Amino acid sequence: MNNPQSPYRNATIAVVIPCYRVCAHILSVLDRIGPEVTAIYIIDDACPDGSGRFVQNQIQDPRLKIIYNQVNLGVGGATLVGMKQATVDGADVIVKIDGDGQMDPSFIPAFTGVILSGEADYTKGNRFFELEGLSSMPLVRLVGNAGLSFLAKFSTGYWNLFDPANGFIAIHASLIDLLPIEKISKRYFFESDLLFRLNIISARVVDVPMYSYYADEKSHLKPHREIFRFALAHLRNFGKRILYNYFIRNFSIASVQLFLGIILFLFGVSYGVANWGVDEPATAGTVMTRHCRSSWVRSSFSRS
């Protein structure tokens, strides 16, 4: 910490922990947060178990700052509350971890170091980087996260990233004012939606290998209820990203190629469906010629 070359020199690092029914694990999480962290924000998200009061009564740490939400805002909403407050308080880098014990706070230096060294603006965990660490992940989560990762690549534009739903993240505080905080998803789609917003402002994002620990904690996410919402949200963000990056903020030959490609793709699909089941083989050129000829014939009859 005293090394003048250390990226932590004079850096203010804040940790945000959204809390909702995590009393069984939150104390062990806080106990493992190292001295490199300057401030710890506990966000009691209208927790019915009183997570905020529980922490306040159990731990005397001058770094602790407890915020109570009057209504439940969801994991994303609670995280954003903490991030905004940490920015106001002068934090340089803000880390978000969960209070259920799955995320090891000892990884915090790895997440923040990449940002403080200038290599990235935002870092996120990747549980798939080390194959040995996947053995502890429940099969349902393993398959679900793999599927979501492919969808997220399309919607966010970060093709080299994986594990988009990973909640272990760190962000340079200067980005908070650049993001449309009020538009970011406040629930379980938070991490993926945040990646989409980061792409729009051209933020540099880097994956950080990590492990997660799965024990008796309970997830409040219901996969069968959220999967279609996630798919629709990814599709919406994909459309927005293409519109923003290729037609509004920038227009190039790639924009023209994209537009023509979509038109030709839709034409090919519609024509193929219309002629499904025809036994006579035809080349691509023949198909195009026949279509143009039939269109001309129909047009001639309509004029006559």
C-alpha contacts under 8 A as a table, 3 or more apart, distances in Angstrom:
res1	aa1	res2	aa2	distance
1	M	6	S	6.65
1	M	8	Y	6.75
1	M	9	R	6.67
2	N	6	S	7.49
2	N	9	R	7.16
3	N	6	S	5.26
3	N	9	R	7.49
4	P	9	R	6.60
5	Q	9	R	7.56
6	S	9	R	5.61
7	P	11	A	7.47
7	P	113	G	6.21
7	P	116	L	5.41
7	P	117	S	5.75
8	Y	11	A	5.10
8	Y	12	T	7.94
8	Y	36	E	7.36
8	Y	113	G	7.36
8	Y	116	L	7.16
11	A	91	A	7.93
11	A	92	D	6.19
11	A	93	V	7.84
11	A	116	L	7.98
12	T	37	V	7.28
12	T	38	T	5.83
12	T	90	G	7.40
12	T	91	A	4.98
12	T	92	D	5.10
12	T	93	V	6.61
13	I	36	E	7.08
13	I	37	V	5.03
13	I	38	T	5.31
13	I	39	A	6.73
13	I	91	A	5.81
13	I	92	D	5.99
13	I	93	V	5.02
13	I	94	I	5.94
13	I	95	V	7.51
13	I	112	T	7.90
14	A	37	V	5.92
14	A	38	T	5.77
14	A	39	A	4.69
14	A	40	I	5.77
14	A	41	Y	7.43
14	A	86	A	6.53
14	A	91	A	6.03
14	A	92	D	7.80
14	A	93	V	6.35
14	A	94	I	4.82
14	A	95	V	6.12
15	V	37	V	7.01
15	V	39	A	6.30
15	V	40	I	4.78
15	V	41	Y	6.07
15	V	94	I	5.78
15	V	95	V	4.65
15	V	96	K	5.69
15	V	97	I	7.28
16	V	40	I	6.03
16	V	41	Y	4.73
16	V	42	I	6.29
16	V	43	I	7.37
16	V	79	T	6.52
16	V	82	G	5.71
16	V	83	M	6.81
16	V	94	I	7.13
16	V	95	V	6.03
16	V	96	K	4.74
16	V	97	I	6.51
17	I	40	I	7.61
17	I	41	Y	6.11
17	I	42	I	5.13
17	I	43	I	6.07
17	I	79	T	7.05
17	I	82	G	7.89
17	I	96	K	5.97
17	I	97	I	5.47
17	I	98	D	5.50
17	I	99	G	6.03
18	P	42	I	6.21
18	P	43	I	4.70
18	P	44	D	6.50
18	P	45	D	6.70
18	P	75	V	6.16
18	P	78	A	5.58
18	P	79	T	5.75
18	P	97	I	7.75
18	P	98	D	6.29
18	P	99	G	6.81
19	C	22	V	6.11
19	C	42	I	6.77
19	C	43	I	5.62
19	C	44	D	5.06
19	C	45	D	5.91
19	C	47	C	7.00
19	C	51	S	6.32
19	C	52	G	7.65
19	C	98	D	7.39
19	C	99	G	5.99
20	Y	44	D	6.57
20	Y	45	D	5.88
20	Y	46	A	7.36
20	Y	47	C	4.86
20	Y	48	P	7.65
20	Y	49	D	7.72
20	Y	51	S	6.76
21	R	24	A	7.96
21	R	47	C	6.08
21	R	48	P	7.04
21	R	49	D	5.78
21	R	50	G	7.79
21	R	51	S	6.56
22	V	25	H	5.59
22	V	26	I	5.70
22	V	51	S	6.68
22	V	99	G	5.82
22	V	100	D	5.45
23	C	26	I	5.49
23	C	27	L	7.37
23	C	49	D	7.37
23	C	51	S	5.75
23	C	54	F	7.07
24	A	27	L	7.59
24	A	100	D	7.75
25	H	28	S	5.72
25	H	29	V	6.52
25	H	99	G	6.48
25	H	100	D	5.28
25	H	101	G	5.56
26	I	29	V	5.05
26	I	30	L	6.25
26	I	55	V	7.75
26	I	99	G	4.97
26	I	100	D	6.27
26	I	101	G	6.88
27	L	30	L	5.20
27	L	31	D	6.12
27	L	55	V	7.16
27	L	59	I	7.91
28	S	31	D	5.02
28	S	32	R	6.49
28	S	101	G	7.30
29	V	32	R	5.46
29	V	33	I	6.86
29	V	99	G	6.47
29	V	100	D	7.76
29	V	101	G	5.83
29	V	104	D	7.52
29	V	105	P	6.96
30	L	33	I	5.44
32	R	104	D	7.69
32	R	105	P	5.91
32	R	106	S	6.84
33	I	37	V	7.18
33	I	105	P	5.34
33	I	106	S	6.75
34	G	37	V	6.17
34	G	105	P	7.55
34	G	106	S	7.08
35	P	38	T	7.28
36	E	109	P	7.57
37	V	40	I	7.42
38	T	63	R	6.27
39	A	63	R	4.56
39	A	64	L	6.23
39	A	65	K	7.32
40	I	63	R	5.56
40	I	64	L	4.86
40	I	65	K	6.04
41	Y	64	L	6.07
41	Y	65	K	4.88
41	Y	66	I	5.75
41	Y	67	I	7.12
41	Y	82	G	6.19
41	Y	86	A	7.82
42	I	52	G	6.69
42	I	64	L	7.18
42	I	65	K	6.18
42	I	66	I	4.69
42	I	67	I	6.11
42	I	82	G	7.77
43	I	52	G	7.09
43	I	66	I	6.05
43	I	67	I	4.90
43	I	68	Y	6.03
43	I	69	N	7.17
43	I	78	A	6.15
43	I	79	T	7.48
43	I	81	V	7.81
43	I	82	G	6.63
44	D	47	C	5.78
44	D	50	G	7.25
44	D	51	S	5.91
44	D	52	G	5.08
44	D	66	I	7.27
44	D	67	I	6.08
44	D	68	Y	4.84
44	D	69	N	6.03
44	D	78	A	7.90
45	D	68	Y	6.41
45	D	69	N	5.03
45	D	70	Q	7.51
45	D	71	V	6.89
45	D	72	N	5.10
45	D	73	L	6.51
45	D	74	G	7.20
45	D	75	V	7.99
45	D	78	A	6.12
46	A	50	G	7.64
46	A	68	Y	6.77
46	A	69	N	5.36
46	A	70	Q	5.76
46	A	71	V	5.39
46	A	72	N	5.03
47	C	50	G	5.26
47	C	51	S	6.13
47	C	72	N	7.58
48	P	51	S	7.94
50	G	53	R	5.49
50	G	54	F	6.12
51	S	54	F	5.02
51	S	55	V	6.24
52	G	55	V	5.33
52	G	56	Q	6.16
52	G	66	I	6.26
52	G	67	I	7.51
52	G	68	Y	7.07
53	R	56	Q	4.94
53	R	57	N	6.09
54	F	57	N	5.34
54	F	58	Q	6.21
55	V	58	Q	5.13
55	V	59	I	5.82
56	Q	59	I	5.87
56	Q	60	Q	7.23
56	Q	66	I	7.70
57	N	60	Q	7.84
60	Q	64	L	7.94
61	D	64	L	5.60
67	I	82	G	7.79
69	N	72	N	6.58
69	N	73	L	7.60
69	N	78	A	7.67
72	N	78	A	7.97
73	L	76	G	7.30
73	L	77	G	4.74
73	L	78	A	5.75
73	L	186	K	6.57
73	L	187	R	7.54
74	G	77	G	5.22
74	G	78	A	6.03
74	G	186	K	5.65
74	G	187	R	4.85
74	G	188	Y	7.56
75	V	78	A	5.28
75	V	79	T	6.07
75	V	186	K	6.52
75	V	187	R	5.65
75	V	188	Y	6.79
75	V	190	F	7.63
76	G	79	T	5.07
76	G	80	L	6.18
76	G	185	S	6.60
76	G	186	K	4.07
76	G	187	R	5.20
76	G	188	Y	6.94
76	G	189	F	7.92
76	G	190	F	5.07
76	G	191	E	7.63
77	G	80	L	5.22
77	G	81	V	6.33
77	G	185	S	7.66
77	G	186	K	4.37
77	G	187	R	6.88
78	A	81	V	5.15
78	A	82	G	6.50
78	A	186	K	7.81
79	T	82	G	5.22
79	T	83	M	6.15
79	T	96	K	7.11
80	L	83	M	4.90
80	L	84	K	6.01
80	L	181	I	7.37
81	V	84	K	5.39
81	V	85	Q	6.36
82	G	85	Q	5.18
82	G	86	A	6.07
83	M	86	A	5.05
83	M	87	T	6.15
83	M	94	I	6.65
83	M	176	I	7.66
84	K	87	T	5.13
84	K	88	V	6.31
84	K	176	I	7.17
85	Q	88	V	5.05
85	Q	89	D	6.19
86	A	89	D	4.99
86	A	90	G	6.42
86	A	91	A	5.54
86	A	94	I	7.18
87	T	90	G	5.21
87	T	91	A	5.31
87	T	92	D	7.59
87	T	173	A	5.83
87	T	176	I	7.49
88	V	91	A	7.57
91	A	94	I	6.70
91	A	173	A	6.45
92	D	172	H	6.10
92	D	173	A	5.30
92	D	174	S	7.57
93	V	112	T	6.74
93	V	115	I	7.69
93	V	116	L	7.80
93	V	170	A	6.80
93	V	171	I	5.72
93	V	172	H	4.56
93	V	173	A	5.32
94	I	170	A	5.49
94	I	171	I	5.38
94	I	172	H	6.38
94	I	173	A	6.29
95	V	108	I	7.42
95	V	111	F	7.96
95	V	112	T	7.59
95	V	168	F	7.53
95	V	169	I	5.75
95	V	170	A	4.15
95	V	171	I	6.53
96	K	167	G	7.15
96	K	168	F	5.84
96	K	169	I	5.37
96	K	170	A	6.19
97	I	103	M	6.55
97	I	105	P	7.75
97	I	167	G	6.39
97	I	168	F	5.04
97	I	169	I	6.97
98	D	101	G	7.00
98	D	102	Q	7.32
98	D	103	M	6.69
98	D	167	G	7.06
98	D	168	F	7.40
99	G	102	Q	7.86
100	D	103	M	7.80
100	D	217	E	6.29
101	G	104	D	7.09
101	G	213	Y	7.08
101	G	217	E	7.86
102	Q	212	S	5.11
102	Q	213	Y	4.46
102	Q	214	Y	5.94
103	M	168	F	6.92
103	M	211	Y	7.42
103	M	212	S	5.47
103	M	213	Y	6.71
104	D	107	F	6.07
104	D	211	Y	7.67
104	D	212	S	7.15
104	D	213	Y	7.94
105	P	108	I	5.47
106	S	109	P	7.02
107	F	110	A	5.37
107	F	111	F	6.56
107	F	210	M	7.29
108	I	111	F	5.18
108	I	112	T	6.16
109	P	112	T	5.24
109	P	113	G	5.55
110	A	113	G	5.29
110	A	114	V	6.67
110	A	208	V	7.30
111	F	114	V	6.00
111	F	115	I	7.18
111	F	123	T	5.92
111	F	124	K	7.29
111	F	169	I	7.38
111	F	170	A	6.15
111	F	208	V	6.56
112	T	115	I	5.25
112	T	116	L	6.12
112	T	123	T	7.70
112	T	170	A	6.42
113	G	116	L	5.11
113	G	117	S	5.97
114	V	117	S	5.34
114	V	118	G	6.62
114	V	119	E	5.52
114	V	120	A	6.01
114	V	123	T	7.54
115	I	118	G	5.28
115	I	119	E	5.80
115	I	120	A	4.84
115	I	121	D	5.58
115	I	122	Y	6.67
115	I	123	T	7.32
115	I	171	I	7.55
115	I	172	H	6.77
116	L	119	E	7.61
117	S	120	A	7.89
118	G	121	D	7.43
119	E	204	R	7.81
120	A	123	T	6.88
120	A	203	A	7.78
120	A	204	R	4.96
120	A	205	V	5.68
120	A	206	V	6.24
121	D	171	I	6.06
121	D	172	H	5.52
121	D	175	L	7.75
121	D	203	A	5.94
121	D	204	R	5.14
121	D	205	V	6.12
122	Y	169	I	7.39
122	Y	170	A	5.66
122	Y	171	I	4.43
122	Y	172	H	6.38
122	Y	203	A	7.22
122	Y	204	R	6.34
122	Y	205	V	4.85
122	Y	206	V	6.54
123	T	169	I	5.65
123	T	170	A	5.18
123	T	171	I	6.52
123	T	205	V	5.59
123	T	206	V	4.91
123	T	207	D	5.80
123	T	208	V	6.60
124	K	166	N	6.90
124	K	167	G	7.53
124	K	168	F	5.83
124	K	169	I	4.31
124	K	170	A	6.43
124	K	205	V	7.65
124	K	206	V	6.57
124	K	207	D	5.18
124	K	208	V	5.89
125	G	163	D	7.43
125	G	166	N	5.84
125	G	167	G	7.34
125	G	168	F	5.39
125	G	169	I	6.36
125	G	207	D	5.72
125	G	208	V	4.87
125	G	209	P	5.91
125	G	210	M	5.93
126	N	129	F	5.90
126	N	162	F	6.32
126	N	163	D	5.50
126	N	166	N	6.90
126	N	207	D	5.84
126	N	208	V	5.71
126	N	209	P	4.93
126	N	210	M	5.86
126	N	211	Y	8.00
127	R	130	E	6.85
127	R	133	G	7.04
127	R	134	L	7.10
127	R	163	D	6.80
127	R	166	N	7.87
127	R	209	P	6.23
127	R	210	M	5.39
127	R	211	Y	5.58
127	R	212	S	6.92
128	F	131	L	6.15
128	F	133	G	7.51
128	F	134	L	6.64
128	F	162	F	7.47
128	F	163	D	7.04
128	F	209	P	7.62
129	F	209	P	5.55
129	F	210	M	7.58
130	E	133	G	5.66
130	E	134	L	7.35
130	E	209	P	6.90
130	E	210	M	7.64
131	L	134	L	5.46
131	L	135	S	7.72
132	E	135	S	6.18
133	G	136	S	6.36
133	G	137	M	7.65
133	G	211	Y	5.84
133	G	212	S	7.67
134	L	137	M	5.26
134	L	142	L	7.69
135	S	138	P	7.96
136	S	213	Y	7.25
136	S	214	Y	6.81
137	M	141	R	6.68
137	M	142	L	6.22
137	M	212	S	7.77
137	M	213	Y	7.97
137	M	214	Y	6.88
138	P	141	R	5.41
138	P	142	L	6.19
139	L	142	L	4.90
139	L	143	V	6.17
140	V	143	V	5.43
140	V	144	G	5.97
141	R	144	G	5.01
141	R	145	N	5.79
142	L	145	N	5.41
142	L	146	A	6.22
143	V	146	A	5.20
143	V	147	G	6.28
144	G	147	G	5.24
144	G	148	L	6.16
145	N	148	L	5.03
145	N	149	S	6.00
145	N	163	D	6.14
145	N	164	P	7.78
145	N	165	A	7.09
146	A	149	S	5.14
146	A	150	F	6.76
146	A	163	D	6.96
147	G	150	F	5.51
147	G	151	L	6.64
148	L	151	L	5.09
148	L	152	A	6.00
148	L	163	D	7.59
148	L	164	P	7.21
148	L	165	A	7.68
149	S	152	A	5.04
149	S	153	K	6.31
149	S	161	L	7.98
149	S	162	F	5.45
149	S	163	D	5.36
149	S	164	P	5.68
149	S	165	A	7.86
150	F	153	K	5.27
150	F	154	F	6.95
150	F	162	F	7.89
151	L	154	F	5.52
151	L	155	S	6.53
151	L	231	A	7.37
151	L	234	H	6.52
152	A	155	S	5.05
152	A	156	T	5.66
152	A	157	G	7.79
152	A	158	Y	7.99
152	A	164	P	6.52
152	A	192	S	6.67
152	A	234	H	6.50
153	K	156	T	5.55
153	K	157	G	5.53
153	K	158	Y	5.56
153	K	159	W	4.99
153	K	160	N	7.88
153	K	161	L	7.24
153	K	162	F	7.90
154	F	157	G	5.68
154	F	158	Y	7.84
154	F	159	W	7.48
154	F	234	H	7.69
154	F	238	F	6.15
155	S	196	F	6.68
155	S	234	H	5.21
155	S	235	L	6.51
155	S	236	R	7.79
155	S	237	N	5.25
155	S	238	F	3.92
155	S	239	G	7.70
155	S	241	R	7.06
156	T	192	S	7.48
156	T	193	D	7.83
156	T	195	L	5.87
156	T	196	F	4.25
156	T	197	R	7.87
156	T	199	N	6.36
156	T	237	N	7.21
156	T	238	F	6.83
156	T	241	R	7.33
157	G	196	F	7.33
157	G	199	N	6.68
157	G	241	R	7.76
158	Y	161	L	5.75
158	Y	199	N	7.39
158	Y	205	V	7.99
161	L	164	P	7.35
161	L	206	V	7.40
161	L	207	D	6.31
162	F	207	D	7.52
163	D	166	N	5.73
164	P	191	E	6.57
164	P	192	S	5.62
164	P	195	L	7.91
165	A	189	F	7.56
165	A	191	E	5.60
165	A	192	S	6.09
166	N	169	I	7.55
166	N	191	E	7.05
167	G	191	E	6.60
171	I	175	L	7.27
172	H	175	L	5.91
172	H	176	I	7.72
173	A	176	I	5.57
174	S	177	D	6.41
174	S	178	L	7.46
175	L	178	L	5.10
175	L	179	L	6.43
176	I	179	L	5.46
176	I	181	I	7.67
177	D	180	P	7.82
178	L	201	I	7.57
179	L	197	R	6.79
179	L	198	L	7.49
179	L	201	I	7.88
180	P	183	K	5.53
180	P	184	I	6.69
180	P	197	R	7.78
181	I	184	I	5.50
184	I	190	F	6.71
184	I	193	D	6.22
184	I	194	L	6.39
184	I	197	R	7.74
185	S	188	Y	7.70
185	S	189	F	5.93
185	S	190	F	4.84
185	S	193	D	6.17
185	S	194	L	7.73
186	K	189	F	7.26
186	K	190	F	5.61
187	R	190	F	5.64
188	Y	191	E	7.49
188	Y	221	L	7.32
189	F	192	S	5.60
189	F	193	D	6.00
189	F	230	F	6.77
190	F	193	D	5.24
190	F	194	L	5.97
191	E	194	L	5.11
191	E	195	L	6.38
192	S	195	L	5.17
192	S	196	F	6.53
193	D	196	F	5.07
193	D	197	R	6.36
193	D	237	N	7.79
194	L	197	R	5.06
194	L	198	L	6.13
195	L	198	L	4.98
195	L	199	N	6.27
196	F	199	N	5.20
196	F	200	I	6.57
196	F	237	N	6.90
196	F	241	R	7.56
197	R	200	I	5.19
197	R	201	I	6.77
198	L	201	I	5.33
198	L	202	S	6.21
198	L	203	A	5.26
199	N	202	S	4.81
199	N	203	A	5.84
200	I	203	A	7.76
200	I	241	R	7.02
200	I	244	Y	7.48
200	I	245	N	7.22
214	Y	217	E	7.07
219	S	222	K	7.99
221	L	226	E	7.62
222	K	225	R	5.48
222	K	226	E	6.22
223	P	226	E	5.14
223	P	227	I	5.68
224	H	227	I	5.87
224	H	228	F	7.99
225	R	228	F	7.11
225	R	229	R	7.62
226	E	229	R	5.09
226	E	230	F	5.99
227	I	230	F	5.11
227	I	231	A	6.23
228	F	231	A	5.00
228	F	232	L	6.14
229	R	232	L	5.22
229	R	233	A	5.98
230	F	233	A	5.04
230	F	234	H	6.07
231	A	234	H	5.18
231	A	235	L	6.23
232	L	235	L	5.04
232	L	236	R	6.14
233	A	236	R	5.08
233	A	237	N	6.18
234	H	237	N	5.13
234	H	238	F	6.05
235	L	238	F	5.07
235	L	239	G	6.39
236	R	239	G	5.29
236	R	240	K	6.32
237	N	240	K	4.94
237	N	241	R	5.98
238	F	241	R	5.15
238	F	242	I	6.29
239	G	242	I	5.32
239	G	243	L	6.18
240	K	243	L	5.08
240	K	244	Y	5.95
241	R	244	Y	5.19
241	R	245	N	5.83
241	R	246	Y	7.99
242	I	245	N	5.42
242	I	246	Y	5.54
242	I	247	F	7.33
243	L	246	Y	5.67
243	L	247	F	5.24
243	L	248	I	6.29
244	Y	247	F	5.93
244	Y	248	I	4.95
244	Y	249	R	5.74
244	Y	250	N	7.77
245	N	248	I	6.34
245	N	249	R	5.41
245	N	250	N	5.82
246	Y	249	R	6.60
246	Y	250	N	5.16
246	Y	251	F	5.42
246	Y	252	S	7.38
246	Y	254	A	7.62
246	Y	255	S	5.48
247	F	250	N	5.61
247	F	251	F	5.16
247	F	255	S	6.59
248	I	251	F	7.04
251	F	254	A	7.65
251	F	255	S	5.80
252	S	255	S	5.25
252	S	256	V	6.87
253	I	256	V	5.10
253	I	257	Q	6.19
254	A	257	Q	4.99
254	A	258	L	5.96
255	S	258	L	5.07
255	S	259	F	6.19
256	V	259	F	5.14
256	V	260	L	6.17
257	Q	260	L	5.20
257	Q	261	G	5.82
258	L	261	G	5.01
258	L	262	I	6.21
259	F	262	I	5.32
259	F	263	I	6.41
260	L	263	I	5.09
260	L	264	L	6.11
261	G	264	L	5.22
261	G	265	F	5.94
262	I	265	F	5.04
262	I	266	L	6.12
263	I	266	L	5.29
263	I	267	F	6.18
264	L	267	F	4.98
264	L	268	G	6.04
265	F	268	G	5.13
265	F	269	V	6.19
266	L	269	V	5.20
266	L	270	S	6.06
267	F	270	S	5.25
267	F	271	Y	5.99
268	G	271	Y	5.26
268	G	272	G	5.95
269	V	272	G	5.11
269	V	273	V	6.15
270	S	273	V	5.21
270	S	274	A	6.16
271	Y	274	A	5.04
271	Y	275	N	6.25
272	G	275	N	5.28
272	G	276	W	5.95
273	V	276	W	5.11
275	N	278	V	5.93
278	V	281	P	7.85
282	A	286	T	5.84
282	A	287	V	6.28
283	T	286	T	5.14
283	T	287	V	6.24
284	A	287	V	5.13
284	A	288	M	6.33
285	G	288	M	5.18
285	G	289	T	6.13
286	T	289	T	5.02
286	T	290	R	5.99
287	V	290	R	5.29
287	V	291	H	6.15
288	M	291	H	5.17
288	M	292	C	6.20
289	T	292	C	5.19
289	T	293	R	6.06
290	R	293	R	5.03
290	R	294	S	6.01
291	H	294	S	5.23
291	H	295	S	6.12
292	C	295	S	5.09
292	C	296	W	6.19
293	R	296	W	5.06
293	R	297	V	6.19
294	S	297	V	5.03
294	S	298	R	6.14
295	S	298	R	5.20
295	S	299	S	6.13
296	W	299	S	5.02
296	W	300	S	6.15
297	V	300	S	5.08
297	V	301	F	6.30
298	R	301	F	5.26
298	R	302	S	6.19
299	S	302	S	5.16
299	S	303	R	6.37
300	S	303	R	5.26
300	S	304	S	6.31
301	F	304	S	5.08
